[in-house]
């Protein structure tokens, strides 16, 4: 099969011929139709994720068609339109049985611990537990574009933060997951302030319904948010994962506010100062960690899309072949990009 193979961190991804994956006994082989390009892929590409061993195939936001199933896979057949969470649970442990595969001790991560979806085919283990059927009303590019961004933002808002209608949400970082959070929060009746240093990303957030935007390069974002919301946001998301956005997110919250950490902190940002007394203690804040959504959590999200309450198509702003992946990753070296790039051609 053709695949974009990473041989050197930060290096060019060549499209090469590699062996087809073997189908796990309880798994499935998926023929790729689309795969999103995510900031987490950028982390893997530059060598910031310790799970990645070279040579490696990245890519975790996939949508495709079942090509083959193993003898122990009973719920899916060739021809099914499917996706899966990027974190694959074992399906048997207490965490998985309780609906929490993102904390499974035996989890596998597509594109990180496993070879990923920047290839013509992908092997998915424990298919009956991990695969999710894509409704006919949702295209492959749109399903891939929502990938870990929309699903992660959905769990962050609906589960971890339990956002309520009328509450103020501050979104720090208007990239793919931040824009997803804007879309979702508006569909849930919340009011949204989007923060970024890229005016193009902020314009996209406005197009998606943000009630206000703040350019953190030109002003003190947390102070502006506390002023415009008359005391601070009820919920704030760090959708980027660097110290500056984490700190601003905490400082933008009102008393009893809820912070959700979506962006993955890497390198120097993995351990940061925490203003425990003045913020967490004095304002009685709640801090939530957030990483992924299990397959069972897709149904209500798909229902919102099918009902017309959520237009995810507008998230996809670029479609490209495997051969243009390097350029798409380089575009993430600086500020957040406006929208989501999706690989839709896997033979070149």
N, C-alpha and C positions, 0 to 999 in steps of 0.2 A: 504494500500500500504506500501511497504518498503521505509524507508527514513533514512538519516543520521541526527539525531536530536541533536542539540546543547543545552545542559542544563546548562553548566558552561563555561564562557569565558576561553579559553586556555585549556579546558578539552578535553577528548577523545570523539569522535563522535561515538556513538553506532548506529548500524542499527536496527531500531525499526519498529513496525507496528503502523501506524497512519491512521486516516480517510482519504479516498480519497477526493480530492478537489471537490467542487461543481462548475458546469459550469456556468459562468456569462451569463446573457441573451444575451449580445452582444459579448461574448467571446468564448473560445475554451479550451478543455482539450487536453494536449499533452502528449503522451506516450514517455518517455525519451529513446533516443538511445545513447546519449553521452552528457557529460557536462565537460567543461574545469575547471581546478583548477587555480584560478587567485590570484594575490597578494591582490586584493580587498577582496577576500574571507578571506585571512589571517587577513586583517584589521578587518573584522567582527568577526572573530573567537577570536581575542584577546580582543575584546570589544572597539575598537577604532572608531567604526562607531555608532553615536548616534541614527541612525534609527532602529537599531536591538534591538528587545525585546525578551527575553527568555521565553519559549523554542522556538527554531528557526531552520528553514531549510535554509541553504545557497545555493549557486550555481546560476550563472546567465549566463553562456556561453553555452547555450543548443542547441541541435539539436534533433528533434524527429518527430513523426508521429501524425497527428491529430486523436484523438480518438473520440471526440464528439464536436459538435458545438451548441451554443445557438440559439434560434429562431430569434435573431436579427443579426446573423452573416450570411452574404450572399456570401462572396468571397471565403470561404474555405469549404471543405468537408472532412469527415473522409477518411484517407488514404493519405492525402497530406503530403509531406515531408517539414518541416518548421523549421525556427528559428525565432528569434526576437531580437531587440535591448534590452540591459539590462534596459534602461530607456524607460518606456512605456508612451506615450503621451495620453492625453484624446481624441485627434483627432478632437476636435471642436473649441478650442480657437484660437486666432489670431496667437500665436506662432506655434501651430501645423499646422494650415492651411498654414502658411508661410514656412513650411518644417523644423521647428526648435523644435521638441519635447523635446530635451534635456534641454530646458529652460521653458517647460510647467509648469505653476504654480500648476497644478493638477496631475503632473507626479507621477507614481508609479515605484518602482525600484525592479526588480526581485532579490530575495535573500537578500534584505535589508528591504524595507518597506513591501514587500510581501514574503511569504514563497517561497523558490526557487526550483532549479532544481536538487539538490542532493536527488532525490526521483524518484519513478517510474512514477509519473504523476505530471503535472504542469498546473495550471489554468492561462490563459492569457486573461485579459480583453481587450475590444475594439479591438477585433481580426482583423477586416477588416482593421483597421488603422495600427496595430502593427506587425502582422505576415508577414513573408517573405518566399516565396517558395525557397527551396534549389534546384538548378539545379541537374539533374540526374548525371552529371559528377563529382559532389562533394560528397564525402563520409560523413557520419554523424560525425565520429571522426574528420575529417578535418574541417568540418563546425563549430563544437564545439571548436576546437583548435584555429580557427581564432577569434571566440567569440568577446569579447569587445576589444581584443588586436589589431587584424588586422583592424577591422572597425574603432576603435579610431585612430590608426596610419594613416589610409587612410584619414580620415577627417582632421587630424592635418596637413598632408602634402599637400593634394590637395586643401583644403578649407582655413583653418586658415593661413598656412604659404605660400600657393601657390608656392610650390617649382618648380623651372625651370630647364630644362636640363643644365648640366654643373655647377650648383651651388654646393657648399660644404655644406653638412649636418653633424652636430655633434650629435650623439645619446648618451646621458649620462644615462647608465643603459641598459645592454644587456640581459634583461629578455625577457619575452614573447612579450610585446609591443615594446621594443627596437629592438628585432630581426625582428619583423614585419615591423618596420619602415625601417630597413636596406633593407629588401626584396623589399618593395614598392618603396623606393627611387631609388634603382638601376633600377627598371623597368620603372621609370620616367626619367631616364637619369642623375640623380644626382651623385655626388661623396660623399662617406660616410666615416666618422671616427667614430668608435664605442669605447665607454669608459666604463670600468668596473673595478672591483678589483678582478674578478674571471677569471683566465686564461682559464678555460673551456668554459665560456660564450663568451669570446673574440675569442676563436678558432671557436666556432659555428658562430659568426658574420662573421669571415673570410670566412668560408664555404658558407655563404649566400651572399657573394659578397662585404663585406666591403673593401674599398680601403686601409684603415689603421686602426690599433687598438692601444689603449693607456691603460695601466694599471695604474689607478689613485692611487694605493697604492704605486707605485714605482717612480712616477714622478709627476710634476705639469701638469695636463692634459690640462688646458686652455692655458698655455704658449706653450706647444707642438703643440696644434691644431693651434694656431695663427701663429706659425712658419711654420708648414708643409703646411698650406693653404695660406701662404703669405698675412697675414692680418686678418685672422679669418674666421670662418664659416659664410655663408650667413644666414643659419637657424640652430638653435640648439634646441633640445628637452630634457627636463628633463623627463625621462621615469620612474623615481623611486619615486620622491616626498619628498626628504629630503633636508635639507639646503645645504649640501655639493654639491649635484648634481645641485641644482638650481643656486648656486653661480658660480660653474664651468661653467655651461651652459651660463650664462650671460657674463662671462669673456672671453669665447672662441669666442664670436661673433665679426665680423668686424663692421665697421661703417655702419649704416643703417640696421644692422642685425635684424633678427626676432627670438624671443624666444617663444616656445610653451610649456606650462605647462600641461603635460599629467599625470604624476604621482600624486596621491592624497596625499597631505600633511596632516598628522595627528599628534596628540599629540604636542610635543614641536616644530614640524616642521610646524605647521599650520600658525604661525606668525614668519616671519624671517626678518633680516635686509635687506634693499634694497639699494645698492650703487647708489643712484639716481643721484648725481652730476657727478661722474667720469665715470659712465657707461651709464645709461639710457639717461641722459641729454647730456653729451659730445659726445657720439657715436651715439646719436639719434636712440636708439634702440626701437623696438616695442615688447610689451609683449602680448601674446595671452593666454587666458584661453581655456581649451579644456576638454569636458566631453561628450563622447558618440556620436553616429551617429543614425539618424532616419532611419526608415524602407525604406523610399524613396531613401536613399543614397546607398543602397546595390547593386543596378543594375549595375552601372559601375564597381564596384569592382568584382562582380561575372563575368562580361563580360571579365575582364582581366584574371581571373582564367581559364575560359572556353577557351579563346584564346591561352592559354599556356604561357602567359606573366608573370605569377606569380605561383610559385610552393609552395603552402601552406602546402603540406603534410610533408615537412621536418621540420616544426615547432613542430609536435607532436613527442615527444621522449619517452613517457610512457603512457600505458593504464592500468587502474586499476579498481578494484571494489570499491563500497562504503565503504567497511570495511577497506580499506587502506587510506582513506582520512586523518586521523589524522597524519599519517606519512608524507603524501605529504604536509600538512600544516606546520608541524614541519621543513621540509626541507627549508621553506622560512624564518625561524627565523634569518638566517644570510645573506650571500651574495645572489645575484640573481642566479637563477637556469638556466642552459643551456637548453632551449627548454620548451615545454608545456606538462604537465601531463593532461590526459583526462580520466574521469570516463566513462567506457563503459559497466559495469555490475551493474545493479541496484537491483538485488534480493539477494545480499549478501554483 
